[in-house]
Amino acid sequence: MNAVEDTTDRIMKELRERGAPERAAREKGYLKSDLVHLGVPVPDIRRTVRPAVGTRAETLALAGALWAVTDSGTPVHEARMAAAEVLVRNVGALAAEDAAFAERLVRDSVSWVYVDVLADKVVGALVLRFPDLAGTLDRWVTDPWMWIRRTSLLALLPGVRAGAPDRERLSRYGEALIGEREFFIRKALGWVLRELSKRDPAWVRDWTEAHLGEMSGVTFREAVRRLPERDAAALTAAYRAR
């Protein structure tokens, strides 16, 4: 047995010991999940993987091994969360080309609970460090897989939080996706607009006003949530009067 297998076994043993059947049942229902759930809270998952941070190669190998864990052929929720957290904890050691590894995990995901961590904390962090990766997001925004399109939006969040928002891409992606019927795309667009409104409310106000006629309710509510009260009220009145 090699070091990655040893670490995977150690993490899974700890996760199983920390599991709570009642929590597992609640979480499985909340997420509408077909995966095996052990019932381990996210903080405990993070504590379990904390000692496992290693080199870039070790990080990728361990994340891949955890993602592949199954019980009787069914993936294990906590193992996939642990895989994502391993990448997050050592994202500074990853290279630009490792966005492709994160993409593979997103394409193998069927829930926001994995996608959002990978999109924001892994892909987004890589885009912030390696700006040329933004071209990958340009391709993803029209991808057939809904979770990849969501990733293209949420990967803009680290730049927003760092005070370096890519307004041009946000505007372009927003215009490409504003007509989406998928709730998780509508919500993601609103989420990024809401985050930017904390730092550049005038831009978000103007962009929202220009797109009132196309904007879904969930996107609109998120976009105006953190705007100054006067701006939010004026936009809300205009939105209702469409």
Order of alpha helices (4+ residues) and beta strands (2+ residues): alpha-alpha-alpha-alpha-beta-beta-alpha-alpha-alpha-alpha-alpha-alpha-alpha-alpha-alpha-alpha-alpha-alpha
